[in-house]
Amino acid sequence: MEQYNGSQIVVLEGLEAVRKRPGMYIGSTGSRGLHHLIWEILDNGIDEHLGGYCDRIEIELQKDGGISITDNGRGVPVDIHPTKHIPTARVVYTILHAGGKFGGGAYKVSGGLHGVGASVVNALSKKMVVEIKKDGKIYRDEYRDGGHIITPLEGGLLPVVGSCRKSDTGTKVLFYPDPTIFETVEFKTDIIRKKLKEVAYLNKGLTIVFKDKIAGEELTYYEEFGIKSFVTYLTRETNKLHPEPIYIEGKSGDIEVEVAFQYTDSYQEQINSYCNRINVVDGGTLVTGFKTALTRVMNQYARELGILKEKDENFDGKDIRNGLFAIISIKHPDPQFEGQTKTKLGNTDAKVAVEDVFTGEVTRYFDKNVEELKAVLENSMKSYNARKAGDKARNAVLKQLQDVDFKSKLAACSSRKPEECELYIVEGDSAGGTVKTARNRKTQAVLPLRGKILNVEKATLDKILVNNEIKSMIAAFGCGISDDFDITKLRFDKIIILTDADVDGAHISTLLLTFFYRFMPELILEGKVYRGLPPLYKVTYEDTGSADQDVAADDSSDADTGKAAKGAKKAKTKGKGKKSKNEKYLFNDFELEKFRKEGKKLLDLQRYKGLGEMDADQLWETTLNPETRILAQVSISDTVEADEVTTLLMSNNVPPRRAFIMEEARYAKLDV
């Protein structure tokens, strides 16, 4: 037996642990993780704003790839730390779990609570420079290659590199992400701009300036009316049931509550929640408090106004939230988030505070604005009637599911353990036949779709449930739909959308994702949905190399979205001698263009117009084999953007869709 003792236990000191496992701290080493570095430093300036010390933040994208964030807050302390005996600023930027947000003295409310943000950014940067304005002096500290200190201290303190007015205070952080850690170190301005717009909405009175030195552009974000303007922006392309968003605010104990909401004629609801300006994507107790209060208040009004008769049952929550766009924002002195990524709030007092403030303030508002109230309640009644029809349709469908033709379509897998089973949703019977032949019958099931499913964005549940392809999926998944959805009954660990690499395939994928997002969102939120990425080309070429060996192509992986493409991109070497015949799979036009530039002699080029054109062995090797395939996991990091894009792309409102596509095309970047 191999010996196991203390010599095999590795202790990672300081910031080394962050560099070893960056995904634990920033989520991924892909584009999302890269931009998370900006948000960590930005949050420090926002915390100063929340405390009333900062009203301006500047973000500057440098031509050499660096990015700086400057705030006019109090400036990070530069005095000697009482226990570490080094300048406090150096403690903040080099030691994990060091910050002014633990004891409650420096910040009453804060978005960053773990004390790891600034030091993590330093750990994952090849260079970081910190400048602090304080007491009429400008202090400077510099770090390289993951937080290694470059600047020598002067008399135990940070060196003073300049002077300023005593009234000028603040912190500037310039950093360059480490290219040995991140898959890309190119910041994308469209991602930054969207984030800054959201930050401005959530922090009324804060001026945010974004300077793009590469494009020579400068944008200023400032919102006088905060989240009320945010709701106006979200509903800009909808038909509204009342003219202006309703805005209320109040305080319960130490918790400050803001809510802005607008009713539209949409079939969907969108509730976005923030605690200390952090987007809690999965909601939590603050959303529960809002929903509880809204349902109770609106049912009470419906009874008083006679919209609900004595024989009628109450509206349920979804009736009342039909067409609702809402922003809930609270300031909490001690929020309890789930994990460093802060996706859900767990404080029970947040529920009580939101419920208390909302009930009192919204009652005062509707008592004075009865016509707006009636418009909302009439919309709830329409939703109530539609739900009743939908309930009948759903109950009928659920009873029929055992007789649905999905059993003849579904090629089931033999395993009954959901954790090891996968379902491939494929386009058409031809592709379905090939996938069925190529699959691992023990763990991989296949469900072919006949044609495109219904666009559910503007459809009620009763209309959706008569679609045969949707009924087949509901039956195959085994976990119900809408209010009856129960993810614990899901029969598969992964649901993999596998369509052809063409426009129709992309459209089918989008229709499926829209259906999942609107009626089974837990599938996406729980990380169960993936897109399979089959190759688009197979090239045969002549190259110089040893006989009978594998010539490694450019392996790629995306920590944001899926599995590493290890075996699928290996070139197979055939023949003997210096010149050899090789085969290689390419997954898109960019890879083909890159291959052509390599100057290899192309002997044959095969383009796969559809999955059915690959034989079973090829499909297994490139697309189905868990050891070699590429899967892109579908996730939601920004609920505002997800809902906005879904509505724009899938609704019948063509002008805003065209404008969105044209606008985004300006900023699209191609990764080759």
N, C-alpha and C positions, 0 to 999 in steps of 0.2 A: 504493500500500500504506500502511495506517495505521501511523504511526510508533510504535515501542515502545522506550521508554528508561527511565532511572532515575526520572524524575518520576512514572511510573505505578506504582512500587513503593511500597506503603503499609506503614509500620512502625507496629504497634500497641504502644504503650508501657504498661508496668505491668499493671494489672488490666483495661485496655481490651480486651485480647485475649479475656479470659474473657467479657466482656459481649457481644462481637461473635459469639463462637462458643461459647455455653454448653454445647451438646450434647457438645462434645469433653471437657468436664470432669465433667459430672454426668449424661450420658446423654441427657437430654431436658429440655424446658421444661414438660412435663406434670406430672401428679401424682407420678410416680416421681421425677423430677428434684427437685421441690419437697421431698419427704421425704428425698432424699439429702443435702440441706443439714444436716438434723438429724444424720444418721448420721456426717457428716464431723466435726462438733464432738464428738459422743458418742464417736467413736473416740479422740479425744485424751485424754478421761478414762479410757477403757478401757486405753490404753497406760500411763497412770500406775498403774492397778490391776495390770497385768501386771508392772510394775516393783516392786510392793510398796509403793506410796506412797498409794494411794487405795482406800477401802473403801465410799464412798458417792457416788452421782451423783443429782442431782435434775433432772427435766425439768418445766418449768412452761409450760403453754399459757395465754397471756394473753387477757383478754377483748377486747383491741384487735387481736388477730391476730398478735402477736409470740410468740416462744417463747424460753425461756432454758434453758441447760444449765449446771449448776453441779457441779463436782467438788471433793473435798477433797484433791486431790493437792498437789504441791509448789508449784504456781502458776507461770505462765509467767514467765521471767526478766524483770526490769525494769531491769537495769543497762544501761549503754551498750554497744552492739554494737561489737566491736573493728575491724570494717572499714566498717560502714555509719554509725557514729558517731551513731546515734539509739537510743532505748530498744529493747531487744531485742524486747519485746512488739510494738512497732509494726512491726518487721521481719517478725515471724511473721504478722501480720494484713494486711500490705500488699504483701509481696513474694512472688512465686511461687517455689517451690522453695527455701523457707527453713524450716528446722525442725531439731529436735534428733535426727533419725532417720537422718542420713546417716553421720556419723562413728562411730557406735557408742558414744559416750561417755555420752549421756543415756539411751538406751534399749537394753537388750540384745536385746529383741524388741519388734516394733511392727507394728500393722496398717496404719498410714499411713506409706508409705515415700517418697512423691513430694514431700512438703513443699508441697502445693498446697491441702490441705483447708480450713484456716482462712481463707486469703486468698481462695479461690474463693467461700466463703460470704459474705465481706465484699463481694467484687466484685458479687455477685448480690443484694445487700440494699439496700433504700432507707435502712435505718438499722441500725447495729450498735453496741452498747455493751459494752465489756470491763471487768470489774472483777477485780482480782487482789489476793489476800490474801498478804502476804509480810512477814516480819520485824515483825509487829505493826502493819503499815500496810495501808490499802486504797487501791490505785491505780486510776485510771479513765482510759479512753480512749474516744472516740466518733468514729464515721465516718458519712457520709451519701452517698447516691446512688452506690453502687458503690465505696466505699473512700476517698472524699475526707475528709481529716482535718479534724475540727472542734475538737478539744481542743488548746489551746496548751500547749507544754511550759513547765515551771517550772525554770529552771536547767538546761535540757537534759534533764530527767527528766519522767516522767508525773506529773501532779498527785496529791497525796495528799488523798483526800476523806473519810477516816475512819480509825479505829484499831480494832484487834482484838487478841486474845491472840496472843502469839508462836507458840503451838502451833496456831493457826487458820491454815491455808494452803489455797490452792486458786484456781480460776479460774471466773468466771461470764461466759458469753457470751449476750447478749440480741440477737436480730436479727429484722428484719422483711423478708421476701422482697419483691423489687421487682416490683410488678404490671405494669410495662411489659415485663418479660422473661418472666414465667411466665403460663401460660394460666389458672391458678388459684393464689391464695395462701391458700387455706383448707386448713389441716392437718386430716387425718382421724384421729380418735382410735383407730379400730380398727386402722389401719396402724401407728400408734405403739405401741399396746399389744402387738400381735403381735411387733413387733421387740424390744421391751424384755423380753418373756418369753423370747425366744430368747437375748438377750444375757445374761440372768440364768443360764440353763442353762449357758452357755459360760464363765461367770466365777463359779465357786462362791466364796461368801464375799463377793460384792459386793452391796451393797444399792442398789437402784434405786427411786426414788420418782417417780411420775408424778402431777402435780397438774394437773387440768383445771379451770381457773378459769371456763370457760364453762359447763360442766355442774355445777360444784361437787363434783367427785369427786376422790378421792385413792386411788391404788393403789400398793402396795409389792411389789416383786419381789425374792425372795431364795431362792437354791437352795443348800442345804448339800451336796448330793451331785452337783451339776453335770450332766455329760452322761448319767450313769446315770438321773437323773430325767427328762432330756430323752427318752430312749428309752422310759421308762415312759409318758410323756405321749403319744408317737407311737403306741404300741401299746395305748392304753387301751381301744379298742373291738374288739380282735382276740382270737382264741383263741391262747393262747401254748403253746409246746411245752416250756418250762421256766419255773419260777415267777418268777424275777427276772432282770433284765438282767445280763449278764456284763460286768464292768468290769475293765480292765487299764490299767496305766500303767507307764512306764519312760523311760529316757533312753539315747540313743545319740549319743555325742559331745556336741555342743552342742544337739542337738535333743531336745525333750521330746515324748513321745507319749502320748496318751490314746485309748482305744477303748472304746466301750460298745456292746453288741449284744444283740438278742433275736430268737429264732426264733418265727415264727407259722405258722398253717396257710394263710396267704395264698399266692396264685399269683405275687405280685410281690415284687420286692426294692426296698429304699429305702436308699441309702447317701448320707449327707450329710457333706461334708468341710469342714473349717475350718483355716485357717492363721493363727495369731496372731489368732484369733477372727473372721477374715474368711471369710464363706461363699464358697468357691470352687465356684461352681455347676457348672462343667464338670469338676471333679475335678482330674485331673492325676497327678503322680508319687506323691503320698501315697496315692491310691486304688489305683493300680496295685500299690504295695507291699502294701497290705492284701489285695487280691484274690489276689495271687500266694501270699502266706503262708497265707491261709485255705485255698486249694485244695490246696496241698501238704500241710499238716498234716492236713486232714480225709481226704484220700485215704490217707495213711499210717495213720491210725486205722482207716479202713474195712477195710484189708487185715489189720491186726493183730487186729481183732475178728471177722473172717470175714464181714463184711457184703458185701464184694466178694470173689468167688471168683477163683481163679487165671485162669479163662477170661474173666472179665469185664474190660472195659476200664475205665479210671479214670472217676470222676465228672468232668464238666467243671465249669467255674466256675459256670455258671448252675444246675446241679443242686444245688450246695452252697449257693448264695445264695438259693435259692427260699424265699420267706417271711421273708427276713432284713431286719431293721431295724437299721441301724448308724450311729453317729456316730464320725467320725475327727477328732480335733483335735490339731494339733501346734503347738509354739512353735519358730519357726525364726529364728535371728539375722540371716539375710540371704535372705529369700524372693524368688524371681524370679517375679513375676506377669505375666500377659499383659494389658497395658494398665492404665489408671487404675481401671477397673471391677473388676479383680482376679478374673476368672472362672476362671482355670486356673493351677495351680502347675507350674513347670517344673524345679525343682531335682532332680537325680538323687540327691543325698544324702538327700532326704526319702523317696524310695522305699526306699533301703537301711535307713534308720532305722526306718521303720514295719515293714518286713519283719522286721528283727532283733528289735525289742521285742515285736511281736505273736507271732512264732513261739515265743520263749522263755516269755512269760507265759501264753499260751493253752494251751500244752502243760502247764505246771504246773497250770493250773486244771482241765483235763479229766482229768488223771491222778488228781485227787482227787474228780472229779464224773463218774463213768463213766455213771451213769444218764441224766444230762442229755445227755451225748455220744451215747449210743445213740438217744435220741429225735431228735436232730438228724440223725444218719446215716440213720435209718429214713425221715425226711422226704426226705433227699437221694435215697434209693433210689426213693421214689415219684416224685420229679421225674425221675429217670433213666429209669424205665419210661415215664412220660408223654412225655418227650423223644423216646424211641425211636419211640413211636407218632406223635408230632408230626413227626419227621423223615420217616417214611414218607409221612404226609399231605402234608408240604411238598414232598417230592420228586415225589410224584404230581401235585400242583398245578402245580409249576414246569414239569413236562413237558407238562401240558395247557394252559398259558397261551396258547400260540399258537392253540389251538382254542376258547378261552373266548369267550363271546358278546360280549366287550367291544368287538370290532371293529364289531359292528352297533350297539352303544350309543354308542361313542365317536365323536364328530364331531371328527376330527383336524384339526390346523392344517397348512398346507402347509410352513411353515418347519421345518427340521431343526436349527436352532441353539437349544439349550436355554436360553441366556441371554436370548433374546427371546420365548420361548414361555410361555403361561399355560394352566392347566387349570382350568376352572370345573366344580366338582361341584355339580349342581343337583338339586332335589327334584322328581322325577316327570317324566313324558314331556311333559306340557303346558308346564311351565316350560322344559324342555329344548328343545322346539321353538321357543319364542320366542327363547331365548338363541342357538340355532343360527342363526336368521334375522338377529339383530341384531349378531352378533359380527364381529370382524375375522378373516376366515378364514385369513389368513396367520399370525397369531400367537396366536389364541385357540382352544383346543380345549374341547369340552363333553362331560361325562360325566353323563348323567342316572342317578339312583338310583331303583330301583323299591321303594318302601317304606323302612322303617327298617333300618339295619344291626344286626347282633348287638351286644349290650352285652358287650364283651370283658373287663370288669373281673373277672369270676369264671369265665372260660372258658379252657380249655387250647388250645394252638396247633392241635391236630388238629381240635378242634370249630370253631375260628375259620375254618380254611381250607376248610371245606365251604360257607361262606356265599357265595352267588354275587356279592353286591355287593362284598364284600371281595376276592374273586378278581378282579373287574373292575378295582378300584382298583390292586391289585398289578400286574396286567398293564399298565394304562395308565401307571403311574409308571415302570415298567421298572427299578426298583432293588432288587427283592427285599423280604424281610421278616425281622425278627428277626435271627438270626445271619448270614443271607445278605444282609442289607441293605448296600448300597453306594451312598452318596449321590452319588458321582461319575457314576453311571449314570442319575440322575434326568433325565427328558426335559423337565422344565419348570422355569423359574426361580421361578414362583409357582404354588401350589396354592390356589385361591380357593373357599371354601365359600360357596355362594349359595343360601340357603333363604328361605322365606316369613317375613314378620315376624309370626309367631304362635307359639303354644305348641309346636305340632308342629315348626315350623321350628327353634325353639330346641333342642328335644330331639334332632333329627337332627344339628344342629351339635355338641351335646355328645357324642353317640355317636361322631361322626367324630373329634373331638379326643381322646377317650379312647382310641380305636384308634391314632391317630398317637402319642400320648404313651407308650402301653405297648409298642407293637411297632415304631414308626418314630420314636423320639424325636429323631433327628438332623434330621428335617424341621422340627421346631419350634425346636430349638437353633440351626440354621443359618438361621433366619428365612425359611423357604420357605412357611409356611402363613399364609393371610390369611382374613378374613371379609369378603365383600362386603356393603355396607350400602345396600340399595335404599330409595327413599322409601316412606313409608307413605301419604302423602296428596298430592293435587294440588288446590290451591285456585285458583279463578278469582275475581278481586275487582276492584272499581272503585276507582281512585285518581286523585289529581291529579298530572299530570306531562306532559312534552312527548311528542309523538307519536313513534312509531318509535324508541324507545331502550330500552336495557337498564337496568332499575332494580335496582341491586345490593341483594341481600338480605344478611343477616348471614352473611358468609363465615366458615367455621370451619375450624380445622385442629387436629390432635392429633399433636404431635411424638412422643408415646409410641408411637402405634399405626398411623399410616397417612398417607395422602395428604391434602393440603388440598382441601377442597370448594370449588373456585373457580367453575367454570361451572355445576355442578349446582344451585346455589342462586340463580341469577340469575332474576329475574322478567321474563318476556317481556311487553313492552308492545305492545298492539295498538290500532288506532283513532286518531282524530285529535281535537284539541281538548283542553280542560283535563281532562275526565274520560276516563279510558282504561281499557281492559280488560286486566288483567294475569293471568299464570299463574305459579304458584310451587310448587315441590316442597318438602314438609316430611317430615322423616325420622323423626319420632316424635311421641307425644302431647304432649310438653312443648313442642315447636316449634309445634304447633297451638294450644296454650293461649296461648303467647306471641303468636302471630299474632292470635288473637281479642282480646287485650288492646290491640292496636295500633289498634283501632277502624275498620279498613277495612271497606268494604261488601262482604260476601261474596256472590258471585253463584252459585258452585257449589263443592261439596266432593266430591271423589272419593277413596274409600278403596280402596287396592289390597289385596285380600285375599290375592292371590298374584302371583307374577311373571308368570304367564300372562295376567293382566288388562291388562298394559301392552302397547302395540304395540311393534314393533321399534325405531322411532325413539326413543320414550320410554325404552325400556330401554337403548339405546345411550347416550343423552345423560346419563342419571342414574346408570347402574350399570356400564357396560362401557367407556366411553371413558376411557382413561388420563388425559386432560386434565381431566376433570370429575368422575370418580367418587370415592367415598370407600372406601378399604380400611383395615381394622383388622388390623395385623400381630399374630399370636399369638406371644407370647414368654413365657419363664419367667424371672422374676427371683429367685424363692425356691423352691428345690426341695422344701423341707420343706412349705411351704404348698400347692404344686401337688399333691404326692402326697397330702397329707392331705385336701384338698378333693375330689380325684378319687375317693379311696376312699370318703369319706362320701357323695358324691352318686350314685355309680354302683354301690355294693355293694347287697346285698339286706338289709342291716341297717337297718330303717326307723327305730327310735327315735332313734339318733344323727343320722340325716339330718334328721329333723323338728326335733330340738333345735338343730342347726346353723343351719337356715333361720330358726327363730324367733329365735335369738340374733343372727344377722347382720342380720335385719330391723330390730332395734332401732337399729342404728347406720347403716343405709342412708341415704345422702344423695342427693337428686335434683338433678342439674345441669340447669338450665333455660337 
